[in-house]
Structure formats: structure tokens, C-alpha cells
Amino acid sequence: MKNKFFKISIAASLLIGLSAANVSCTDADLEEKTNPGTFLSENFFRNEQECFFALVGTYDPLRKYAGGFENLVTFYNAASDDFYAGGGSATDGAGIQGASNFQINPNTMPPSYWSDYYQGIARANTLILRAPNAVMNETTKSRFIAEAKVLRALYYFDLVRIFRNIPLILKPFTASDDLFNVPQVAPTAVYTQIETDLLEAIPNLPMTVSGEQRGRLTQGAAKALLGKVYLYENKKNEAAAQFADVNGTPGGTSQYGYKLVANYADLFKSAPVTEANDPYKFSTESIIEVMHTNKANSDWSFWGQGKDEGNSICVMTAPRSYNRKATDAPDIVSGWAFNVITTDLYNFMQTDPRRDATILNMNLLKQQNKADYSPAYMDTGYFFNKFMPTKDKVTNLPGVSELNYRQNYILIRLADTYLMEAEALNGTGSRAQALLDAVRARVGLASVPVSLQAVKDERRRELAGEGHRFFDLVRWGEASTKLASKGFIAGKNEIMPIPLTELTGTILKQNPGY
């Protein structure tokens, strides 16, 4: 959340009782110390410091996008037409393999895609309820509550896109509540609450942040998310208005300080670990960015527990048994070969200036005798390059290297909001043209006539591998055509099955077709 190392455990559940954390603060970091005692949340949240610790805990589930093996980005990349699951074999990760071939079922759907988001929602609910009674500056209090509402909105947005039919829980449960009889609600009710949370939050958020505040939510971030929500609801006029406010003049600097970075490849760079500060984090293009760090010293005991704070996409997407033969070949760390790129995407981007920042062409390196690797499952010779781990990025702190890559993940960036605004404008008019032109001009491409198809094609190239493509295809109604060869079934695979562990003993109903 801040541009420092945080390790704060605010162990929240749907019950109001929370696990205690005895937290000590130093100038360098905030470290967790285990306390076997427990307390009720009304005995916490007494002042700004306690509310801030709870807010940090509410931000923690953002790492679901790129942290851990069950991260959202590689999972949904595998479900798109741009990637295969890859990995060591057809059984290497039942969840990601099932997402890729659409054979996923309630037993293989990872429960964390449900539980991690509801954990974040529970933390937000408790903070929203308890913070008003804390003794602290009222402006700061309002900001904390606003941040919690944006996070709750974001977590519900992901849940409703993944599962569609979900419970809507807006307050902490008490011990007397029946946790097993919480009904699912219509998706429209969830979207209405998301809109409400964002609209209520925006006035109480800062316009911009800087320094150690970087990574915290702002007005621009909330408006960008609201625009995206409206777009998914097909409320295009409302979406266009929010995006216009965020984007400002295409190619210029917006009122929130957003501006396209000059070099596209810089968006996916990370400084060597020998450099204390990474200048590539929180660029002017970043609107919502998730912080990753090597300072958690994560080891394998953290794996699968949601505790590792490194970016897992890095090791997951690197080639297996990489062997560098020439000094002008990339100095890559061997990885697990997940998210291999389809030949279709490579051909689609073959002449695009963004190709090399997006795709590592091992076929070419091998042909030139510059590098070699061991082909793995569904190998095409094309690997995802945006998070490729190089040896200078390997942690120099305690902890296993695989779990401690510190490259951040950008959830929403300015080129994305440019293209979403152009889409909301139905791909017509001078402003839509200017937005499309700005994205293309940044990489040296000439203008092409704006249209919805031109905008869709630009999204595929610009945002390849960043976790958006599957959801784009679903909302455009194109998934059944584009993904038919992978086994996609219309009316079923637009959403995922609810994990069996979440259904057992409850009144929840499984999604259709599962």
C-alpha cells in the first residue's frame, strides 16, 4: 500500500472476532508479531494508528492479481485466446489447466478466488463500521473509509465478473448470525452497490498522492474503476464521462497527473535489486498499481497461504531450463513455463512495435544459437515477456528467489482508460479518434480510422497478457467464437463454478452448467 515494507496481519473473517496482532513500528518497516490472544473489533479501531493497520490489511488482497500460484492474471490469461496454461504437464495446476481448456469444475476451481476476495470484503466492512467511532482527524477518517469502500467495490467487481451469482455482504457478521444461509443476489444488485460505494468514496479521496503515499487510492483511481464498472454494465454515456475526467486531453497530462510514459517497455521494467528505489514503479501512466516486494523474505512455508508478497507471474512465465549461450541473449532465470503465448497472438503482433516487450521469442534465440530451453506443456516457443525474471532481479535478501520478485502489477493504466473511453464512445467521433491515436503514437504507429473493431484490436495489442482479454471477449459477446477451439461453451463458461468447499452446507446454488 505504501512504498515501504508492510507486514501487518489483520486476520479478518465474516465473524466480528478478529485475531490479534501485536504490531511494532520502526522507521524502516511495520513487522508482524504473533499474539495468541484475541479481541473483539470494537476494542480495536480506537484511534488513527489502529484504523490504519486495519486499512493496510484491507489492501492486502490486491496481491491476488499477481501474487501466489493462484493469481488472477495467469489464470485468466490461460482462459483467453492469447495464451495456453502451459506448465510442466496437463496436470500441473488443475485450476489453471481447467481454465485454459474449459474443463474446470467445482472440485478443481481454486477456493481462494472466492475466499480471498470475501476476506478483503470482511475487512472493509469492519473498517467502514468501526472507523466512525475512532478518535482521529475527521478528514483522515473519511479518507480511510473511502479507501475501504473503493476496495470493497473492487473486490465485489472481481467476484461478480468471476462468479456472477454471489452473496452481497455489507456488514460484519456477529456470532448470532447464520453464516450458512446467506443468499445470492442478482448481479444488478451487486453492481448497484459497487456504484454506490465508488460514488460515496470519490469526494473523500485525494486528487494525487506522492512519496510514501504512492499505491494508495485516489479520486482518479476510483473514477477509472467506476468508468470500467459502467462499461461492463453497458452504461456507455456514464462510462465515457468518468473516463473523460480521468483522461483529460489525449496525449497530455490529466488533472490527476496521469500521462502516457514515453517508452512502452518501461511499463514492464523493474530495477535491479541492488538499487534501493525502483524508478519504474508508480509511473505517470499508473492509475491503480499493486505493490510487490522482496522485503517479506517469503519462503515456501508462505506458499498458498496468501502471505508471500512477491510477484509470482515472474517465475511462473519464464522458460524451463533456460540456457544462455551468447552475451547478447537475455540473462533470464529459469521458470515454470506457464502462460505460453499462442501462435495466433504472435502472428497478430508480428509487426507491432510492442511485440518484443510482450513476447520472448525462444524460437528465434534457439535458431540463432543464442539460448536454449526445455519445451514444456503446450509449448509454442513464445513466452510472456512483460514479467520475465532476469538475474539482476533475483532477491539479495533472505527468502527463496521464486517468491520474492518485486515487480509491481498495474491493474489500471492510462492507455487502458483511453481505449475504454474510446469504446464507450462507440468508436466514433473526433475524441475517440484522438484517444486511439495517442495510444498508437506512443509506440510510433500512424493513425488508423477509429472504429469499435480498431479499438478492440488495439486493446489486444496494448494490454496483452495483463489479465483483461478474457473479460473483454465475454463482455463483447465474442468468447463463444474466439474460444470455441479451446472448448468454451456459451451460456456456461462466461463465469466460473463456485468452489465446492463454498457450497457445502450452505444455501448457495451452483452456477448453470456446473
Residue pairs with C-beta under 8 A, 6 or more apart in sequence:
1 55
1 56
1 59
1 215
1 216
1 291
2 212
2 213
2 214
2 215
2 216
2 291
3 211
3 212
3 213
3 214
3 215
3 281
3 282
3 291
4 28
4 29
4 30
4 212
5 28
5 29
5 30
5 293
5 295
5 296
6 29
6 30
6 56
7 29
7 30
7 31
7 32
7 296
7 309
8 21
8 23
8 30
8 32
8 53
8 56
8 57
9 19
9 21
9 32
9 57
10 18
10 21
10 53
10 54
10 56
10 57
10 58
10 60
10 123
11 18
11 19
11 21
12 18
12 57
12 119
12 122
12 123
12 126
13 119
13 122
14 118
14 122
14 169
14 172
14 173
14 179
15 172
15 173
15 174
15 175
15 179
16 40
16 41
16 42
16 126
16 172
16 173
16 174
16 175
17 38
17 39
17 40
17 41
17 175
18 38
18 39
18 40
18 41
18 44
18 126
19 38
20 35
20 37
20 38
20 39
21 32
21 33
21 34
21 35
21 53
22 33
22 34
22 35
23 30
23 31
23 32
23 33
23 53
24 30
24 31
24 33
29 295
30 53
30 56
41 126
41 130
41 172
42 130
44 50
44 54
44 130
45 51
45 54
45 126
45 127
45 130
45 131
45 133
45 134
46 134
46 135
47 134
47 135
47 136
48 134
48 136
48 137
48 140
48 141
50 134
51 127
51 130
51 131
51 134
51 136
51 141
51 144
52 144
54 123
54 126
54 127
54 130
54 131
55 127
55 144
55 147
55 148
57 123
58 120
58 123
58 124
58 127
58 147
58 148
58 151
59 147
59 151
60 120
60 123
60 306
61 116
61 117
61 119
61 120
61 123
61 151
61 155
61 306
62 120
62 151
62 154
62 290
62 411
63 290
63 292
63 306
63 309
64 71
64 72
64 112
64 113
64 116
64 117
64 158
65 71
65 72
65 73
65 290
65 409
65 411
65 467
66 72
66 73
66 290
66 292
66 311
66 312
66 313
66 387
66 409
67 292
67 306
67 308
67 309
67 310
67 311
67 312
68 112
68 303
68 304
68 306
68 308
68 312
69 93
69 303
69 304
69 312
69 316
70 95
70 110
70 112
70 113
70 304
71 312
71 313
71 316
72 113
72 158
72 467
73 313
73 409
73 465
73 466
73 467
74 96
74 312
74 313
74 316
74 317
74 338
74 339
75 95
75 96
75 99
75 110
75 113
76 99
76 467
76 469
76 470
76 471
77 83
77 339
77 384
77 465
77 467
77 469
77 470
78 84
78 85
78 86
78 96
78 97
78 99
78 100
78 338
78 339
79 99
79 100
79 102
79 470
79 483
80 469
80 470
80 473
80 483
81 342
81 344
81 345
81 469
81 473
81 482
81 483
81 486
82 341
82 342
82 344
82 345
82 460
82 464
82 465
82 469
83 100
83 339
83 340
83 341
83 342
83 345
83 384
83 465
84 100
84 339
84 340
84 342
84 377
84 378
84 380
85 92
85 93
85 96
85 97
85 99
85 100
85 101
85 338
85 339
85 377
85 378
86 337
86 338
86 339
86 340
86 376
86 377
86 378
86 379
87 93
87 96
87 97
87 336
87 337
87 338
87 376
87 377
88 320
88 336
88 337
88 376
88 377
89 376
89 377
90 97
90 377
91 97
92 336
92 338
92 377
93 338
94 108
95 104
95 108
95 109
95 110
96 338
97 103
98 104
98 105
98 108
98 109
99 496
100 486
101 486
101 487
102 483
102 486
102 487
102 488
102 489
102 493
103 487
104 496
104 497
105 497
105 514
106 497
106 498
106 499
106 500
106 503
106 510
106 514
107 500
109 496
109 497
109 498
109 499
109 500
110 499
111 499
111 501
111 502
112 306
113 162
113 496
113 499
114 159
114 163
114 498
114 499
114 502
115 502
116 306
117 155
117 156
117 158
117 159
118 155
118 159
118 169
120 151
120 152
120 155
121 152
121 155
121 156
121 169
122 169
122 172
123 148
124 148
124 149
124 151
124 152
124 155
125 152
125 169
125 170
125 171
125 172
126 172
127 144
127 145
127 148
128 145
128 148
128 149
128 152
129 171
129 172
131 141
131 144
131 145
131 148
132 141
132 145
134 141
142 204
143 204
143 205
143 206
145 201
145 204
146 200
146 201
146 202
146 203
146 204
146 205
146 217
146 222
147 201
147 205
147 216
147 217
149 197
149 198
149 200
149 201
150 197
150 198
150 201
150 205
150 217
150 221
150 222
150 225
151 217
152 197
153 193
153 194
153 197
153 198
153 201
153 225
153 229
154 225
156 166
156 168
156 190
156 193
156 194
157 194
157 225
157 228
157 229
157 232
159 166
159 190
160 166
160 187
160 190
160 191
160 194
161 232
161 471
161 495
162 495
162 496
163 495
163 496
163 498
163 511
164 187
164 494
164 495
164 511
165 184
165 187
165 495
165 498
165 509
165 511
166 184
166 185
166 190
167 182
167 183
167 184
167 185
167 508
168 185
168 189
168 190
168 193
169 182
170 193
173 179
180 505
180 506
180 507
181 506
181 507
182 506
182 507
182 508
183 507
184 508
184 509
191 229
191 232
191 233
194 229
195 226
195 229
195 230
198 222
198 223
198 225
198 226
198 229
199 226
201 222
202 219
202 222
202 223
202 226
205 217
205 218
205 219
205 221
205 222
206 213
206 218
206 219
207 218
207 219
207 220
207 255
207 256
208 218
208 220
208 256
208 257
209 215
209 216
209 218
214 281
214 282
214 289
215 282
215 289
215 290
215 291
217 288
218 256
219 256
220 246
220 254
220 256
220 257
220 258
220 287
221 287
221 288
221 412
223 242
223 245
223 246
224 242
224 243
224 246
224 287
224 288
224 412
224 417
225 288
225 412
226 242
227 238
227 239
227 240
227 241
227 242
227 243
227 246
227 417
227 420
227 421
227 424
228 239
228 412
228 420
230 236
230 238
230 239
230 242
230 424
231 239
231 420
231 423
231 424
231 475
232 475
236 423
236 424
236 425
236 426
237 424
239 420
239 421
239 424
240 421
240 424
240 425
243 417
243 418
243 420
243 421
243 424
244 421
244 431
245 255
246 254
246 256
246 258
246 287
246 417
247 254
247 258
247 414
247 417
247 418
247 421
247 435
248 254
248 255
248 256
248 258
250 418
250 431
250 434
250 435
250 437
250 438
251 260
251 434
251 437
251 438
251 441
252 259
253 259
253 284
254 414
257 284
258 284
258 285
258 287
258 414
259 284
259 285
259 414
260 284
260 285
260 414
260 415
260 418
260 438
260 439
260 442
261 267
261 283
261 284
261 285
261 442
262 442
264 353
264 354
264 357
264 442
264 443
265 356
265 357
266 280
266 283
267 280
267 283
267 285
267 357
267 386
267 410
267 413
268 357
268 385
268 386
268 387
268 407
269 280
270 278
270 280
270 281
270 393
270 405
270 406
270 407
270 408
271 277
271 278
271 279
271 280
272 392
272 393
273 294
273 392
273 393
273 394
273 395
273 396
273 397
273 406
274 392
274 396
278 406
281 289
281 291
281 408
282 289
282 408
284 414
285 410
285 413
285 414
285 415
286 410
286 413
286 414
287 410
287 411
287 412
287 413
287 414
287 416
287 417
288 410
288 411
288 412
289 408
289 409
289 410
289 411
290 408
290 409
290 410
290 411
291 408
292 309
292 310
292 311
292 405
292 406
292 407
292 408
292 409
293 309
293 310
293 404
293 406
294 310
294 395
294 396
294 397
294 399
294 404
294 405
294 406
295 309
295 397
295 406
296 302
296 307
296 308
296 309
296 310
296 399
296 404
297 397
297 398
297 399
297 404
298 307
298 308
298 309
298 310
298 399
298 400
298 403
298 404
299 399
299 400
299 403
300 400
300 403
302 308
302 403
303 403
308 403
308 404
310 395
310 403
310 404
310 405
310 406
311 387
311 405
311 406
311 407
311 408
311 409
312 402
312 403
312 405
313 339
313 384
313 387
313 409
314 335
314 387
314 388
314 389
314 393
314 405
314 407
315 333
315 335
315 336
315 389
315 401
315 402
315 403
315 405
316 335
316 336
316 338
316 339
317 335
317 336
317 337
317 338
317 339
317 383
317 384
317 387
317 388
318 332
318 333
318 334
318 335
318 336
318 337
318 383
318 388
318 389
319 332
319 334
319 335
319 337
319 360
319 362
319 373
319 374
319 376
319 383
320 334
320 335
320 336
320 337
320 373
320 374
320 375
320 376
321 334
321 373
321 374
322 332
322 333
322 334
322 335
322 371
322 372
322 373
323 371
323 372
323 373
324 330
324 331
324 332
324 370
324 371
325 369
325 370
325 371
325 372
326 368
326 369
326 370
326 371
328 370
329 365
329 370
329 371
330 360
330 365
330 371
330 388
330 390
331 390
331 391
331 392
332 360
332 371
332 388
332 389
332 390
332 391
333 389
333 390
333 391
333 393
333 394
333 401
334 373
335 389
336 376
337 376
337 377
337 379
337 383
339 383
339 384
339 465
340 376
340 378
340 379
340 380
340 382
340 383
340 384
341 359
341 380
341 382
341 383
341 384
341 465
342 380
342 382
343 380
343 382
345 359
345 382
345 460
345 464
346 355
346 359
346 361
346 380
346 382
348 460
348 461
349 355
349 358
349 359
349 461
349 464
352 443
352 445
352 461
353 443
353 444
353 445
354 443
354 461
354 462
354 464
356 385
357 385
357 386
358 384
358 385
358 386
358 464
358 465
359 382
359 383
359 384
359 385
360 382
360 383
360 384
360 385
360 388
361 381
361 382
362 371
362 373
362 381
362 382
362 383
363 381
363 382
365 371
365 372
366 372
366 373
366 381
375 381
384 465
386 464
386 465
386 466
387 405
387 407
389 405
393 405
393 406
393 407
394 401
395 401
395 404
395 405
395 406
397 404
410 466
415 439
415 442
415 462
415 463
416 459
416 462
416 463
416 468
418 435
418 436
418 438
418 439
419 435
419 436
419 439
419 455
419 458
419 459
419 462
419 463
421 431
421 432
421 435
422 431
422 432
422 435
422 436
422 450
422 455
423 452
423 455
423 456
423 459
425 431
425 432
425 435
426 432
426 452
427 450
427 451
427 452
427 453
427 454
427 455
428 450
428 451
429 450
432 450
432 455
433 447
433 449
433 450
436 447
436 448
436 450
436 454
436 455
436 458
437 447
439 458
439 462
440 446
440 447
440 448
440 458
441 447
448 454
456 472
456 476
459 468
459 469
459 472
460 469
460 472
463 469
470 479
473 479
473 482
473 483
474 494
479 488
479 490
479 493
479 494
480 488
480 489
480 490
483 493
487 493
489 513
491 512
491 513
492 511
492 512
492 513
492 514
493 513
495 511
496 511
497 510
497 511
497 514
498 508
498 510
498 511
498 514
502 508
503 510
